[in-house]
Amino acid sequence: MRQAAIFLPFFLGALACLSALWVKAEDPYRYYTWTVTYGTIYPLGVPYKGILINGQFPGPTIECVTNDNIIVDVINNLDEPFLITWNGIKQRKTSWQDGVLGTNCPIPPKSNWTYKFQTKDQIGTFTYFPSTKLHRAAGGFGGFNIAQRSVISIPYPIPDGEFTLLVGDWYKSNHKVLRQKLDMGIALPLPDGLLINGISNGSVFTGEQGKTYKFKVSNVGIETSINFRIQGHVMKLVEVEGAHTIQDTYESLDIHVGQSVAVLVTLNGPIKDYFIVASTRFTKPILTTTAFLRYAGSNTQASGTLPIGPTYHIHWSMKQARTIRLNLTANAARPNPQGSFHYGTIKVVRTIVLANSETKINKTLRYAVNGISHVDPTTPLKLADWFNIPGVFGFNTIKDRPSNGSPSFGASVIGTTLHDFVEIVFQNNEKTIQSWHFDGYSFYIVGYGSDSWTADMRRRYNLVDGIPRHTVQVYPKSWSAVLVSLDNKGMWNLRSAIWSRRYLGQQLYVRVWNDEHSLFTENDIPLNALRCGKAKHLKSFG
């Protein structure tokens, strides 16, 4: 008994220490309150009714660290329902927080809803933007940067500073006017201009001569690819959408809709101002906007002809018929040996070929995938799946391969099994470039080519050291192939990043599922989840 009495204080003390460590070890929380309103802005020199967050355009940049918990209370003071999606944030085990109409009921006007998610095992350059209607064309977007934890090294010297650049196209027409055009079956025209951080010309980024800065550049536009370059400077590519890359240098880079990159730029020129240039790709005419890289102490304005460097595609050239391997030197939140994830040795259990098309249904312009033009049901797909609500969607609407039947409307959902390793081929038979994004995931881009994909194309896949990313471009009359491990249970939006095409049906959902109800694989429905459609009057969440 005496020994037990002596042991008990030691046991309780050890337990108290462990409890303190557990509390201390919890990942930090970052809280944000965002009020979404309309406000008059002048991005192209004329008044425009833009969407602001806390009075800002673009919205505030989220700066956080790997594994931080992000709490964002969104107050919708618009006159329409509203959602924000977090482009590239994987939402591990919780598609409930993805912020698209397939997973969430929209936030009604004059009300609020709180997002709660974790930046689990991620680093890098990301963005957020509205996913509802054409709100993205009016603003409401911003940067989302995830820094590595202090105990995790990065495969390059720590830069002397960082700049976030949100580059994208812009229309002078109100987003409701643009939406009305699309609803009438009228394709959107060429945008009216380009913006860098919400300004058509004149943004200034100041640094000191001899120092190196990281430029985090994202294409937040809705229609057009851009080419990005800095007068008199080369850019060392160090990160693409959350993955560190081989550190090659470029004079210019193409960044397609929805894509993000990070580059290092050393200020090794004379002290003066230099043009930062973004111009549209694959458009006639070419739209151009400029900002300035200013050396501290400069009183000399940028001058001369705008730099027109050679075009470099991060992963491939449009006309090449084989893969250029972009080596992976560090992956996700931890530096791993090059090629340490041997994705090329994993057996593919399913091949899905997705062909986009421009079509007409009921004599009105629509865009489709494998002949199905997606329409969001009034009940979010995730709610219908969770509550087993019949009549919302089925798994036979869209097929794994393109069909020759007449195009039709439908709720496009492809059913898959958790931990499936899947090959997805994006087939583009149209004359315009495509950009595809997959929520909840990064995939390995393993191949691309012209004309139509066939199984023989697998012989030229890069199965060794591809780079994972969440958005892939597909060139006109061409295909791109990716491999993805479906290890994130939920309902995930696979969509065109070109917003008019998504709005008119070029999207689908991938349901990743198993029959085990476990918090180890998926979080339960949030207590604050909004209910709408056929789920509106459900009284429980079980």
C-alpha positions as a Python dict, from the first residue, in 0.01 Angstrom:
ca = {
    (1, 'M'): (0, 0, 0),
    (2, 'R'): (287, 234, 85),
    (3, 'Q'): (453, 166, -251),
    (4, 'A'): (124, 241, -423),
    (5, 'A'): (91, 564, -228),
    (6, 'I'): (444, 668, -331),
    (7, 'F'): (385, 572, -696),
    (8, 'L'): (55, 758, -728),
    (9, 'P'): (199, 1116, -707),
    (10, 'F'): (462, 1027, -966),
    (11, 'F'): (195, 883, -1197),
    (12, 'L'): (-30, 1187, -1158),
    (13, 'G'): (264, 1420, -1214),
    (14, 'A'): (368, 1239, -1530),
    (15, 'L'): (10, 1244, -1652),
    (16, 'A'): (-11, 1617, -1589),
    (17, 'C'): (311, 1675, -1786),
    (18, 'L'): (185, 1468, -2076),
    (19, 'S'): (-144, 1655, -2071),
    (20, 'A'): (41, 1985, -2081),
    (21, 'L'): (246, 1863, -2375),
    (22, 'W'): (-67, 1750, -2558),
    (23, 'V'): (-232, 2087, -2507),
    (24, 'K'): (84, 2268, -2614),
    (25, 'A'): (122, 2043, -2919),
    (26, 'E'): (-220, 2129, -3063),
    (27, 'D'): (-185, 2306, -3395),
    (28, 'P'): (-252, 2682, -3387),
    (29, 'Y'): (-585, 2838, -3474),
    (30, 'R'): (-624, 3143, -3696),
    (31, 'Y'): (-955, 3328, -3683),
    (32, 'Y'): (-1098, 3553, -3952),
    (33, 'T'): (-1425, 3742, -3986),
    (34, 'W'): (-1500, 3838, -4344),
    (35, 'T'): (-1786, 4067, -4439),
    (36, 'V'): (-1874, 4032, -4806),
    (37, 'T'): (-2028, 4341, -4965),
    (38, 'Y'): (-2064, 4524, -5291),
    (39, 'G'): (-1852, 4835, -5343),
    (40, 'T'): (-1745, 5065, -5623),
    (41, 'I'): (-1400, 4989, -5760),
    (42, 'Y'): (-1210, 5115, -6066),
    (43, 'P'): (-985, 4830, -6186),
    (44, 'L'): (-997, 4939, -6553),
    (45, 'G'): (-1049, 5307, -6488),
    (46, 'V'): (-1429, 5300, -6495),
    (47, 'P'): (-1663, 5246, -6199),
    (48, 'Y'): (-1754, 4884, -6133),
    (49, 'K'): (-1977, 4723, -5871),
    (50, 'G'): (-1727, 4481, -5727),
    (51, 'I'): (-1740, 4220, -5452),
    (52, 'L'): (-1528, 4321, -5154),
    (53, 'I'): (-1415, 4135, -4845),
    (54, 'N'): (-1384, 4365, -4544),
    (55, 'G'): (-1388, 4651, -4793),
    (56, 'Q'): (-1086, 4514, -4980),
    (57, 'F'): (-1034, 4425, -5346),
    (58, 'P'): (-869, 4182, -5384),
    (59, 'G'): (-964, 4025, -5053),
    (60, 'P'): (-722, 3982, -4761),
    (61, 'T'): (-439, 3733, -4805),
    (62, 'I'): (-437, 3440, -4564),
    (63, 'E'): (-84, 3380, -4432),
    (64, 'C'): (-57, 3061, -4231),
    (65, 'V'): (166, 2762, -4155),
    (66, 'T'): (140, 2391, -4230),
    (67, 'N'): (-130, 2223, -4015),
    (68, 'D'): (-281, 2550, -3892),
    (69, 'N'): (-653, 2541, -3820),
    (70, 'I'): (-835, 2804, -4023),
    (71, 'I'): (-1165, 2948, -3896),
    (72, 'V'): (-1335, 3190, -4137),
    (73, 'D'): (-1672, 3341, -4049),
    (74, 'V'): (-1818, 3465, -4379),
    (75, 'I'): (-2093, 3727, -4346),
    (76, 'N'): (-2286, 3752, -4673),
    (77, 'N'): (-2417, 4105, -4723),
    (78, 'L'): (-2478, 4053, -5095),
    (79, 'D'): (-2824, 4020, -5250),
    (80, 'E'): (-2757, 3658, -5360),
    (81, 'P'): (-2649, 3331, -5197),
    (82, 'F'): (-2270, 3302, -5178),
    (83, 'L'): (-1989, 3053, -5120),
    (84, 'I'): (-1609, 3068, -5113),
    (85, 'T'): (-1393, 2776, -5225),
    (86, 'W'): (-1029, 2728, -5129),
    (87, 'N'): (-840, 2652, -5448),
    (88, 'G'): (-578, 2383, -5386),
    (89, 'I'): (-649, 2336, -5015),
    (90, 'K'): (-707, 1963, -4988),
    (91, 'Q'): (-962, 1969, -4704),
    (92, 'R'): (-841, 1634, -4570),
    (93, 'K'): (-1136, 1417, -4463),
    (94, 'T'): (-1377, 1709, -4485),
    (95, 'S'): (-1529, 1791, -4823),
    (96, 'W'): (-1791, 1960, -4604),
    (97, 'Q'): (-1566, 2269, -4607),
    (98, 'D'): (-1494, 2277, -4981),
    (99, 'G'): (-1735, 2559, -5054),
    (100, 'V'): (-1895, 2443, -5379),
    (101, 'L'): (-2261, 2373, -5452),
    (102, 'G'): (-2204, 1998, -5462),
    (103, 'T'): (-2092, 1996, -5100),
    (104, 'N'): (-2242, 2304, -4936),
    (105, 'C'): (-2570, 2490, -4925),
    (106, 'P'): (-2492, 2849, -5020),
    (107, 'I'): (-2486, 3116, -4750),
    (108, 'P'): (-2815, 3309, -4781),
    (109, 'P'): (-2807, 3689, -4811),
    (110, 'K'): (-2783, 3877, -4481),
    (111, 'S'): (-2656, 3573, -4294),
    (112, 'N'): (-2327, 3405, -4212),
    (113, 'W'): (-2156, 3068, -4207),
    (114, 'T'): (-1825, 2961, -4057),
    (115, 'Y'): (-1569, 2749, -4240),
    (116, 'K'): (-1346, 2532, -4021),
    (117, 'F'): (-1059, 2340, -4180),
    (118, 'Q'): (-691, 2254, -4144),
    (119, 'T'): (-402, 2310, -4384),
    (120, 'K'): (-300, 1952, -4321),
    (121, 'D'): (48, 1860, -4450),
    (122, 'Q'): (48, 2137, -4711),
    (123, 'I'): (279, 2420, -4805),
    (124, 'G'): (277, 2658, -5096),
    (125, 'T'): (90, 2912, -5302),
    (126, 'F'): (-288, 2891, -5326),
    (127, 'T'): (-593, 3114, -5368),
    (128, 'Y'): (-958, 3141, -5271),
    (129, 'F'): (-1252, 3279, -5467),
    (130, 'P'): (-1634, 3268, -5491),
    (131, 'S'): (-1773, 2947, -5640),
    (132, 'T'): (-2133, 3062, -5682),
    (133, 'K'): (-2280, 3195, -6009),
    (134, 'L'): (-2032, 3437, -6173),
    (135, 'H'): (-1938, 3615, -5850),
    (136, 'R'): (-1574, 3534, -5920),
    (137, 'A'): (-1586, 3777, -6213),
    (138, 'A'): (-1665, 4060, -5969),
    (139, 'G'): (-1397, 3997, -5706),
    (140, 'G'): (-1410, 3818, -5374),
    (141, 'F'): (-1079, 3644, -5445),
    (142, 'G'): (-748, 3653, -5261),
    (143, 'G'): (-420, 3480, -5188),
    (144, 'F'): (-374, 3185, -4953),
    (145, 'N'): (-11, 3119, -4860),
    (146, 'I'): (104, 2827, -4644),
    (147, 'A'): (457, 2849, -4503),
    (148, 'Q'): (652, 2547, -4385),
    (149, 'R'): (688, 2481, -4014),
    (150, 'S'): (1012, 2604, -3859),
    (151, 'V'): (1137, 2247, -3809),
    (152, 'I'): (1099, 2168, -4179),
    (153, 'S'): (1368, 2288, -4418),
    (154, 'I'): (1310, 2411, -4772),
    (155, 'P'): (1534, 2318, -5067),
    (156, 'Y'): (1654, 2674, -5132),
    (157, 'P'): (1790, 2965, -4926),
    (158, 'I'): (1527, 3158, -4732),
    (159, 'P'): (1440, 3460, -4948),
    (160, 'D'): (1479, 3815, -4821),
    (161, 'G'): (1110, 3882, -4875),
    (162, 'E'): (796, 3761, -5047),
    (163, 'F'): (537, 3915, -5279),
    (164, 'T'): (193, 3776, -5364),
    (165, 'L'): (75, 3858, -5717),
    (166, 'L'): (-284, 3784, -5820),
    (167, 'V'): (-298, 3814, -6197),
    (168, 'G'): (-614, 3771, -6398),
    (169, 'D'): (-844, 3890, -6670),
    (170, 'W'): (-1126, 4138, -6610),
    (171, 'Y'): (-1449, 4251, -6773),
    (172, 'K'): (-1602, 4597, -6758),
    (173, 'S'): (-1948, 4440, -6767),
    (174, 'N'): (-2118, 4358, -6437),
    (175, 'H'): (-2110, 3993, -6332),
    (176, 'K'): (-2490, 3976, -6358),
    (177, 'V'): (-2473, 4101, -6716),
    (178, 'L'): (-2212, 3837, -6798),
    (179, 'R'): (-2429, 3571, -6637),
    (180, 'Q'): (-2731, 3686, -6836),
    (181, 'K'): (-2531, 3648, -7157),
    (182, 'L'): (-2438, 3292, -7067),
    (183, 'D'): (-2796, 3210, -6967),
    (184, 'M'): (-2905, 3330, -7311),
    (185, 'G'): (-2652, 3101, -7477),
    (186, 'I'): (-2406, 3376, -7572),
    (187, 'A'): (-2039, 3292, -7516),
    (188, 'L'): (-1835, 3548, -7326),
    (189, 'P'): (-1620, 3778, -7538),
    (190, 'L'): (-1251, 3842, -7486),
    (191, 'P'): (-1197, 4012, -7148),
    (192, 'D'): (-1140, 4388, -7148),
    (193, 'G'): (-808, 4382, -6968),
    (194, 'L'): (-572, 4221, -6719),
    (195, 'L'): (-513, 4310, -6354),
    (196, 'I'): (-225, 4259, -6113),
    (197, 'N'): (-351, 4275, -5755),
    (198, 'G'): (-666, 4451, -5869),
    (199, 'I'): (-491, 4725, -6069),
    (200, 'S'): (-460, 4740, -6446),
    (201, 'N'): (-125, 4921, -6442),
    (202, 'G'): (100, 5060, -6174),
    (203, 'S'): (133, 4813, -5885),
    (204, 'V'): (478, 4852, -5728),
    (205, 'F'): (690, 4584, -5559),
    (206, 'T'): (998, 4725, -5389),
    (207, 'G'): (1317, 4539, -5295),
    (208, 'E'): (1684, 4602, -5229),
    (209, 'Q'): (1960, 4554, -5481),
    (210, 'G'): (2148, 4227, -5437),
    (211, 'K'): (1872, 4055, -5243),
    (212, 'T'): (1649, 3767, -5352),
    (213, 'Y'): (1269, 3770, -5331),
    (214, 'K'): (1002, 3507, -5374),
    (215, 'F'): (721, 3603, -5611),
    (216, 'K'): (404, 3396, -5557),
    (217, 'V'): (205, 3430, -5877),
    (218, 'S'): (-147, 3297, -5935),
    (219, 'N'): (-381, 3322, -6232),
    (220, 'V'): (-710, 3428, -6068),
    (221, 'G'): (-882, 3508, -6397),
    (222, 'I'): (-1188, 3335, -6534),
    (223, 'E'): (-1107, 3292, -6903),
    (224, 'T'): (-750, 3335, -7025),
    (225, 'S'): (-402, 3191, -6978),
    (226, 'I'): (-126, 3443, -6906),
    (227, 'N'): (244, 3475, -6974),
    (228, 'F'): (444, 3629, -6689),
    (229, 'R'): (789, 3791, -6702),
    (230, 'I'): (1008, 4056, -6536),
    (231, 'Q'): (1218, 4294, -6742),
    (232, 'G'): (1592, 4229, -6712),
    (233, 'H'): (1554, 3944, -6463),
    (234, 'V'): (1534, 3566, -6474),
    (235, 'M'): (1304, 3364, -6251),
    (236, 'K'): (1406, 3048, -6068),
    (237, 'L'): (1104, 2819, -6037),
    (238, 'V'): (1089, 2667, -5687),
    (239, 'E'): (724, 2568, -5631),
    (240, 'V'): (416, 2477, -5830),
    (241, 'E'): (84, 2449, -5645),
    (242, 'G'): (228, 2318, -5323),
    (243, 'A'): (518, 2106, -5453),
    (244, 'H'): (883, 2206, -5480),
    (245, 'T'): (1028, 2160, -5826),
    (246, 'I'): (1364, 2127, -5991),
    (247, 'Q'): (1510, 2475, -5979),
    (248, 'D'): (1541, 2574, -6343),
    (249, 'T'): (1549, 2938, -6449),
    (250, 'Y'): (1312, 3098, -6698),
    (251, 'E'): (1273, 3430, -6873),
    (252, 'S'): (895, 3389, -6884),
    (253, 'L'): (633, 3140, -6768),
    (254, 'D'): (285, 3049, -6883),
    (255, 'I'): (35, 3028, -6599),
    (256, 'H'): (-305, 2890, -6693),
    (257, 'V'): (-638, 2965, -6529),
    (258, 'G'): (-641, 2841, -6170),
    (259, 'Q'): (-267, 2768, -6155),
    (260, 'S'): (-8, 2905, -5911),
    (261, 'V'): (373, 2916, -5907),
    (262, 'A'): (648, 3056, -5689),
    (263, 'V'): (973, 3190, -5832),
    (264, 'L'): (1290, 3341, -5686),
    (265, 'V'): (1413, 3665, -5837),
    (266, 'T'): (1750, 3817, -5750),
    (267, 'L'): (1771, 4193, -5787),
    (268, 'N'): (2108, 4205, -5960),
    (269, 'G'): (2054, 4494, -6202),
    (270, 'P'): (2120, 4866, -6180),
    (271, 'I'): (1905, 5060, -5932),
    (272, 'K'): (1591, 5165, -6122),
    (273, 'D'): (1237, 5048, -6199),
    (274, 'Y'): (1171, 4739, -6413),
    (275, 'F'): (852, 4630, -6583),
    (276, 'I'): (663, 4329, -6447),
    (277, 'V'): (456, 4212, -6743),
    (278, 'A'): (157, 3983, -6781),
    (279, 'S'): (-6, 3921, -7117),
    (280, 'T'): (-275, 3687, -7242),
    (281, 'R'): (-189, 3370, -7429),
    (282, 'F'): (-381, 3219, -7722),
    (283, 'T'): (-594, 3533, -7772),
    (284, 'K'): (-639, 3787, -8049),
    (285, 'P'): (-567, 4061, -7970),
    (286, 'I'): (-316, 4007, -7691),
    (287, 'L'): (-399, 4191, -7369),
    (288, 'T'): (-112, 4321, -7156),
    (289, 'T'): (-76, 4478, -6814),
    (290, 'T'): (228, 4597, -6622),
    (291, 'A'): (348, 4652, -6269),
    (292, 'F'): (688, 4768, -6145),
    (293, 'L'): (976, 4599, -5971),
    (294, 'R'): (1137, 4894, -5793),
    (295, 'Y'): (1485, 4887, -5648),
    (296, 'A'): (1498, 5080, -5322),
    (297, 'G'): (1646, 5423, -5387),
    (298, 'S'): (1533, 5425, -5749),
    (299, 'N'): (1422, 5750, -5904),
    (300, 'T'): (1436, 5614, -6258),
    (301, 'Q'): (1114, 5488, -6415),
    (302, 'A'): (1101, 5173, -6621),
    (303, 'S'): (1147, 5242, -6989),
    (304, 'G'): (1201, 5072, -7320),
    (305, 'T'): (1009, 4803, -7498),
    (306, 'L'): (811, 4566, -7281),
    (307, 'P'): (1007, 4242, -7243),
    (308, 'I'): (889, 3964, -7470),
    (309, 'G'): (1086, 3661, -7362),
    (310, 'P'): (1057, 3312, -7506),
    (311, 'T'): (755, 3122, -7383),
    (312, 'Y'): (820, 2842, -7136),
    (313, 'H'): (559, 2595, -7021),
    (314, 'I'): (631, 2465, -6676),
    (315, 'H'): (578, 2103, -6774),
    (316, 'W'): (575, 2081, -7150),
    (317, 'S'): (572, 2251, -7484),
    (318, 'M'): (245, 2256, -7673),
    (319, 'K'): (385, 2076, -7977),
    (320, 'Q'): (602, 1819, -7804),
    (321, 'A'): (500, 1457, -7837),
    (322, 'R'): (686, 1328, -7536),
    (323, 'T'): (697, 1415, -7169),
    (324, 'I'): (962, 1652, -7041),
    (325, 'R'): (1024, 1533, -6689),
    (326, 'L'): (1009, 1799, -6426),
    (327, 'N'): (1197, 1646, -6139),
    (328, 'L'): (1054, 1658, -5791),
    (329, 'T'): (1303, 1766, -5526),
    (330, 'A'): (1062, 1810, -5238),
    (331, 'N'): (701, 1712, -5206),
    (332, 'A'): (425, 1870, -4998),
    (333, 'A'): (514, 1968, -4642),
    (334, 'R'): (834, 1769, -4603),
    (335, 'P'): (1147, 1743, -4819),
    (336, 'N'): (1162, 1393, -4965),
    (337, 'P'): (1434, 1236, -5180),
    (338, 'Q'): (1371, 1286, -5549),
    (339, 'G'): (1124, 1032, -5685),
    (340, 'S'): (1069, 882, -5340),
    (341, 'F'): (699, 830, -5405),
    (342, 'H'): (705, 554, -5664),
    (343, 'Y'): (366, 626, -5819),
    (344, 'G'): (476, 455, -6140),
    (345, 'T'): (487, 117, -5965),
    (346, 'I'): (128, 134, -5835),
    (347, 'K'): (-131, -67, -6025),
    (348, 'V'): (-398, 144, -6195),
    (349, 'V'): (-738, -1, -6113),
    (350, 'R'): (-946, 224, -6336),
    (351, 'T'): (-909, 451, -6638),
    (352, 'I'): (-1144, 745, -6685),
    (353, 'V'): (-1139, 942, -7010),
    (354, 'L'): (-1312, 1280, -6990),
    (355, 'A'): (-1384, 1464, -7313),
    (356, 'N'): (-1499, 1825, -7297),
    (357, 'S'): (-1727, 1961, -7567),
    (358, 'E'): (-1911, 2273, -7670),
    (359, 'T'): (-2266, 2181, -7759),
    (360, 'K'): (-2626, 2298, -7768),
    (361, 'I'): (-2908, 2161, -7558),
    (362, 'N'): (-3255, 2292, -7633),
    (363, 'K'): (-3088, 2519, -7890),
    (364, 'T'): (-2886, 2694, -7617),
    (365, 'L'): (-2508, 2696, -7565),
    (366, 'R'): (-2383, 2448, -7306),
    (367, 'Y'): (-2054, 2279, -7223),
    (368, 'A'): (-2041, 1908, -7144),
    (369, 'V'): (-1817, 1627, -7022),
    (370, 'N'): (-1872, 1290, -7191),
    (371, 'G'): (-2199, 1424, -7326),
    (372, 'I'): (-2339, 1537, -6988),
    (373, 'S'): (-2379, 1905, -6904),
    (374, 'H'): (-2378, 1921, -6526),
    (375, 'V'): (-2658, 2095, -6338),
    (376, 'D'): (-2629, 2143, -5962),
    (377, 'P'): (-2929, 1990, -5782),
    (378, 'T'): (-3103, 2205, -5520),
    (379, 'T'): (-2982, 1950, -5265),
    (380, 'P'): (-2602, 1939, -5243),
    (381, 'L'): (-2468, 1603, -5355),
    (382, 'K'): (-2276, 1553, -5032),
    (383, 'L'): (-2588, 1607, -4820),
    (384, 'A'): (-2787, 1369, -5040),
    (385, 'D'): (-2511, 1108, -5008),
    (386, 'W'): (-2475, 1147, -4631),
    (387, 'F'): (-2848, 1125, -4562),
    (388, 'N'): (-2920, 867, -4835),
    (389, 'I'): (-3172, 1101, -4998),
    (390, 'P'): (-3306, 939, -5317),
    (391, 'G'): (-3365, 1111, -5647),
    (392, 'V'): (-3079, 1362, -5630),
    (393, 'F'): (-2806, 1183, -5827),
    (394, 'G'): (-2705, 845, -5959),
    (395, 'F'): (-2383, 680, -6073),
    (396, 'N'): (-2500, 599, -6426),
    (397, 'T'): (-2548, 955, -6551),
    (398, 'I'): (-2191, 1008, -6669),
    (399, 'K'): (-1977, 727, -6810),
    (400, 'D'): (-1605, 657, -6781),
    (401, 'R'): (-1562, 714, -7155),
    (402, 'P'): (-1706, 962, -7406),
    (403, 'S'): (-2032, 853, -7562),
    (404, 'N'): (-2177, 913, -7907),
    (405, 'G'): (-2527, 993, -7779),
    (406, 'S'): (-2700, 1329, -7781),
    (407, 'P'): (-2582, 1568, -7508),
    (408, 'S'): (-2810, 1606, -7209),
    (409, 'F'): (-2840, 1769, -6869),
    (410, 'G'): (-2756, 1573, -6556),
    (411, 'A'): (-2600, 1566, -6210),
    (412, 'S'): (-2263, 1415, -6299),
    (413, 'V'): (-2116, 1194, -6026),
    (414, 'I'): (-1852, 925, -6077),
    (415, 'G'): (-1840, 670, -5797),
    (416, 'T'): (-1500, 545, -5681),
    (417, 'T'): (-1361, 349, -5386),
    (418, 'L'): (-1134, 496, -5122),
    (419, 'H'): (-766, 423, -5201),
    (420, 'D'): (-829, 346, -5568),
    (421, 'F'): (-535, 443, -5789),
    (422, 'V'): (-688, 596, -6101),
    (423, 'E'): (-574, 716, -6441),
    (424, 'I'): (-764, 1019, -6572),
    (425, 'V'): (-723, 1132, -6931),
    (426, 'F'): (-850, 1476, -7028),
    (427, 'Q'): (-935, 1472, -7398),
    (428, 'N'): (-974, 1810, -7565),
    (429, 'N'): (-1115, 1790, -7918),
    (430, 'E'): (-1185, 2162, -7931),
    (431, 'K'): (-975, 2445, -8075),
    (432, 'T'): (-933, 2625, -7742),
    (433, 'I'): (-707, 2551, -7448),
    (434, 'Q'): (-864, 2390, -7141),
    (435, 'S'): (-771, 2405, -6772),
    (436, 'W'): (-895, 2135, -6533),
    (437, 'H'): (-891, 2149, -6151),
    (438, 'F'): (-957, 1871, -5897),
    (439, 'D'): (-1067, 1971, -5546),
    (440, 'G'): (-933, 1768, -5256),
    (441, 'Y'): (-636, 1627, -5446),
    (442, 'S'): (-307, 1665, -5621),
    (443, 'F'): (-237, 1439, -5917),
    (444, 'Y'): (77, 1340, -6105),
    (445, 'I'): (83, 1470, -6461),
    (446, 'V'): (239, 1181, -6652),
    (447, 'G'): (170, 1247, -7018),
    (448, 'Y'): (28, 1465, -7287),
    (449, 'G'): (9, 1470, -7662),
    (450, 'S'): (-176, 1584, -7970),
    (451, 'D'): (-485, 1431, -8133),
    (452, 'S'): (-669, 1153, -7947),
    (453, 'W'): (-537, 950, -7656),
    (454, 'T'): (-498, 575, -7695),
    (455, 'A'): (-367, 309, -7457),
    (456, 'D'): (-43, 301, -7658),
    (457, 'M'): (33, 651, -7528),
    (458, 'R'): (119, 501, -7191),
    (459, 'R'): (456, 398, -7330),
    (460, 'R'): (571, 758, -7311),
    (461, 'Y'): (435, 835, -6964),
    (462, 'N'): (673, 977, -6706),
    (463, 'L'): (636, 717, -6432),
    (464, 'V'): (941, 825, -6233),
    (465, 'D'): (949, 1185, -6117),
    (466, 'G'): (639, 1379, -6216),
    (467, 'I'): (526, 1666, -6000),
    (468, 'P'): (194, 1666, -5812),
    (469, 'R'): (-40, 1957, -5876),
    (470, 'H'): (-414, 2029, -5865),
    (471, 'T'): (-465, 2197, -6204),
    (472, 'V'): (-362, 2081, -6551),
    (473, 'Q'): (-391, 2248, -6890),
    (474, 'V'): (-495, 2061, -7203),
    (475, 'Y'): (-392, 2218, -7532),
    (476, 'P'): (-624, 2242, -7834),
    (477, 'K'): (-685, 1913, -8015),
    (478, 'S'): (-474, 1737, -7751),
    (479, 'W'): (-487, 1530, -7433),
    (480, 'S'): (-327, 1529, -7089),
    (481, 'A'): (-306, 1228, -6857),
    (482, 'V'): (-276, 1219, -6479),
    (483, 'L'): (-248, 953, -6209),
    (484, 'V'): (-416, 1010, -5874),
    (485, 'S'): (-440, 814, -5550),
    (486, 'L'): (-794, 858, -5420),
    (487, 'D'): (-703, 869, -5051),
    (488, 'N'): (-933, 1153, -4941),
    (489, 'K'): (-1286, 1037, -4873),
    (490, 'G'): (-1566, 1272, -4974),
    (491, 'M'): (-1746, 1435, -5266),
    (492, 'W'): (-1497, 1627, -5481),
    (493, 'N'): (-1549, 1875, -5762),
    (494, 'L'): (-1356, 1805, -6085),
    (495, 'R'): (-1414, 2112, -6299),
    (496, 'S'): (-1310, 2341, -6575),
    (497, 'A'): (-1119, 2630, -6420),
    (498, 'I'): (-1246, 2844, -6708),
    (499, 'W'): (-1549, 2978, -6530),
    (500, 'S'): (-1795, 3030, -6816),
    (501, 'R'): (-1745, 2665, -6913),
    (502, 'R'): (-1795, 2546, -6557),
    (503, 'Y'): (-2105, 2765, -6520),
    (504, 'L'): (-2255, 2610, -6832),
    (505, 'G'): (-2187, 2252, -6732),
    (506, 'Q'): (-1822, 2150, -6778),
    (507, 'Q'): (-1776, 1991, -6438),
    (508, 'L'): (-1853, 1676, -6244),
    (509, 'Y'): (-1806, 1526, -5900),
    (510, 'V'): (-1599, 1230, -5790),
    (511, 'R'): (-1743, 1045, -5492),
    (512, 'V'): (-1462, 874, -5302),
    (513, 'W'): (-1622, 627, -5062),
    (514, 'N'): (-1603, 312, -4856),
    (515, 'D'): (-1861, 152, -4629),
    (516, 'E'): (-1671, 221, -4306),
    (517, 'H'): (-1800, 502, -4087),
    (518, 'S'): (-1483, 619, -3914),
    (519, 'L'): (-1337, 952, -3813),
    (520, 'F'): (-1004, 816, -3933),
    (521, 'T'): (-1127, 840, -4292),
    (522, 'E'): (-1389, 1117, -4288),
    (523, 'N'): (-1518, 1377, -4047),
    (524, 'D'): (-1884, 1375, -3954),
    (525, 'I'): (-2112, 1644, -4091),
    (526, 'P'): (-2040, 1974, -3911),
    (527, 'L'): (-2287, 2079, -3645),
    (528, 'N'): (-2328, 2414, -3822),
    (529, 'A'): (-2389, 2264, -4169),
    (530, 'L'): (-2653, 2452, -4363),
    (531, 'R'): (-2942, 2245, -4496),
    (532, 'C'): (-3133, 2312, -4815),
    (533, 'G'): (-3329, 2132, -5085),
    (534, 'K'): (-3450, 1789, -4976),
    (535, 'A'): (-3231, 1807, -4666),
    (536, 'K'): (-3381, 2133, -4544),
    (537, 'H'): (-3622, 1986, -4289),
    (538, 'L'): (-3407, 1701, -4161),
    (539, 'K'): (-3388, 1726, -3784),
    (540, 'S'): (-3075, 1526, -3713),
    (541, 'F'): (-2727, 1483, -3853),
    (542, 'G'): (-2668, 1118, -3795),
}
